[in-house]
Amino acid sequence: MTTSRFQITVPPGALAVTLSGELITGIDLPARARKPLPGPGSQLEKRVAAELNAYFVNAAAPLGWPLQFEGSDFQQRVWRALRAIPAGTVKTYGQLAAEIGGCAQAVGNACRQNPIPLYIPCHRVVARQGIGGYAGKTAGQPIRLKRWLLQHEGVALSA
């Protein structure tokens, strides 16, 4: 199966997409490549880029491209539950844990290991009081990105 990797620039910054065949296997937001990646070249890459760009224009645009991801059974349960949270909606780590069985900290750890953010929208999970973490961080650029994504989707956040 052919693997490809390309980069697109969206309002919060550059993101890198990894495809295996026709399946998305990874997204880095922001792109963490050692050197800039090429833009989408193949028709397939252009279609994936168009779907992502549509989301950044209108948060209600569906992100439905087929995915391939690996993780523990618990991580996969968390990631499936995340995919069921609609844009513009948030759940707390505790709420998600109660729904799928587990504890809030384990849900947070699964979110941190999320290989395909946006399509597996871990940014829609927040702390009981406050925004919580993002990409394993509780301050800085990752939290600014999470805040941007939630505001883009119409979630009202307190300062």
C-alpha positions as CSV (number, residue, x, y, z in Angstrom):
1,M,0.0,0.0,0.0
2,T,1.4,3.4,-0.9
3,T,2.0,5.9,1.8
4,S,2.1,9.6,1.1
5,R,2.4,12.7,3.2
6,F,1.5,16.3,2.3
7,Q,0.9,19.6,4.0
8,I,-1.8,22.3,3.7
9,T,-2.1,25.6,5.3
10,V,-5.3,26.3,7.2
11,P,-6.3,29.3,9.4
12,P,-4.7,28.0,12.6
13,G,-1.5,27.0,10.7
14,A,0.0,24.3,8.6
15,L,-1.1,20.7,9.0
16,A,0.4,17.5,7.7
17,V,-1.7,14.6,6.5
18,T,-0.5,11.0,6.1
19,L,-2.3,8.6,3.8
20,S,-1.9,4.9,3.5
21,G,-3.6,4.0,0.2
22,E,-6.9,5.9,0.4
23,L,-7.1,6.0,4.2
24,I,-6.0,8.8,6.5
25,T,-3.6,7.4,9.0
26,G,-2.3,10.6,10.6
27,I,-2.7,14.3,11.0
28,D,-0.2,16.6,12.6
29,L,-1.7,19.9,13.6
30,P,0.5,21.9,13.6
31,A,2.7,20.2,11.1
32,R,5.8,18.8,12.8
33,A,7.9,18.0,9.8
34,R,11.7,18.6,10.0
35,K,11.4,20.2,6.5
36,P,8.4,21.6,4.7
37,L,6.3,18.9,3.1
38,P,4.9,19.3,-0.5
39,G,1.4,20.4,-1.0
40,P,-1.2,17.9,-2.2
41,G,-0.1,16.5,-5.5
42,S,-2.3,13.6,-6.5
43,Q,-6.0,13.8,-7.1
44,L,-6.5,11.8,-3.9
45,E,-4.5,14.2,-1.8
46,K,-6.3,17.1,-3.4
47,R,-9.7,15.6,-2.4
48,V,-8.6,15.1,1.2
49,A,-7.2,18.7,1.3
50,A,-10.5,20.0,-0.1
51,E,-12.5,18.2,2.6
52,L,-10.2,19.6,5.3
53,N,-10.3,23.1,3.8
54,A,-14.1,22.9,3.7
55,Y,-14.2,22.3,7.5
56,F,-12.0,25.3,8.1
57,V,-14.4,27.5,6.0
58,N,-17.5,26.0,7.7
59,A,-17.2,23.9,10.9
60,A,-20.4,22.1,10.0
61,A,-18.8,20.6,6.9
62,P,-18.5,16.9,7.5
63,L,-15.1,15.2,8.0
64,G,-16.0,11.8,6.8
65,W,-12.9,10.5,5.0
66,P,-12.1,6.9,5.8
67,L,-9.5,6.4,8.5
68,Q,-7.1,3.8,9.7
69,F,-5.8,3.9,13.2
70,E,-4.4,1.5,15.7
71,G,-4.5,1.6,19.4
72,S,-5.6,-0.4,22.5
73,D,-9.2,-1.5,22.8
74,F,-9.8,1.3,25.3
75,Q,-8.2,4.0,23.0
76,Q,-10.3,2.8,20.1
77,R,-13.5,3.0,22.3
78,V,-12.5,6.6,23.2
79,W,-11.8,7.5,19.6
80,R,-15.1,6.1,18.4
81,A,-16.9,8.0,21.1
82,L,-15.1,11.2,20.1
83,R,-16.2,10.8,16.5
84,A,-19.8,10.8,17.7
85,I,-19.5,14.2,19.4
86,P,-21.0,16.7,16.9
87,A,-19.2,20.0,15.9
88,G,-20.2,22.8,18.3
89,T,-20.7,20.4,21.2
90,V,-18.3,19.5,24.0
91,K,-18.2,16.8,26.7
92,T,-16.1,16.5,29.7
93,Y,-13.5,13.9,30.2
94,G,-15.7,12.5,33.0
95,Q,-18.8,12.4,30.9
96,L,-17.0,10.5,28.2
97,A,-15.5,8.1,30.7
98,A,-18.9,7.4,32.2
99,E,-20.3,6.7,28.8
100,I,-17.6,4.2,27.7
101,G,-16.4,2.9,31.0
102,G,-13.2,4.1,32.4
103,C,-11.8,7.1,34.2
104,A,-11.4,10.7,33.1
105,Q,-7.6,10.5,33.3
106,A,-7.6,7.4,31.0
107,V,-9.8,9.3,28.5
108,G,-7.4,12.2,28.6
109,N,-4.5,9.8,27.9
110,A,-6.3,8.4,24.9
111,C,-7.0,11.9,23.6
112,R,-3.3,12.7,23.9
113,Q,-2.5,9.6,21.8
114,N,-5.0,10.5,19.1
115,P,-3.3,10.0,15.7
116,I,-5.9,11.8,13.6
117,P,-7.1,15.0,15.3
118,L,-10.0,16.8,13.6
119,Y,-11.4,13.6,12.3
120,I,-11.1,12.2,15.8
121,P,-12.1,15.5,17.5
122,C,-10.4,15.3,20.8
123,H,-10.6,19.1,21.0
124,R,-14.3,18.6,21.9
125,V,-13.4,17.1,25.2
126,V,-12.9,19.6,28.1
127,A,-12.3,19.6,31.8
128,R,-15.2,19.9,34.2
129,Q,-14.0,23.4,34.9
130,G,-12.0,25.0,32.1
131,I,-10.7,24.0,28.7
132,G,-8.5,21.1,29.9
133,G,-5.5,20.0,27.9
134,Y,-4.7,19.4,24.3
135,A,-1.9,17.3,22.8
136,G,-0.6,16.6,26.3
137,K,-0.2,20.3,27.1
138,T,-2.2,22.6,29.4
139,A,-0.8,25.9,28.1
140,G,0.8,27.6,25.1
141,Q,0.2,26.9,21.4
142,P,-1.7,23.6,21.9
143,I,-4.3,25.3,24.1
144,R,-4.6,28.3,21.8
145,L,-5.2,25.8,18.9
146,K,-7.9,24.0,21.0
147,R,-9.6,27.3,21.9
148,W,-9.5,28.3,18.2
149,L,-11.0,25.0,17.0
150,L,-13.8,25.2,19.6
151,Q,-14.6,28.8,18.8
152,H,-14.6,28.0,15.1
153,E,-17.2,25.4,15.9
154,G,-19.3,27.9,17.8
155,V,-18.5,26.8,21.3
156,A,-18.7,29.7,23.7
157,L,-15.7,29.7,26.0
158,S,-15.0,31.6,29.1
159,A,-11.7,33.5,29.3
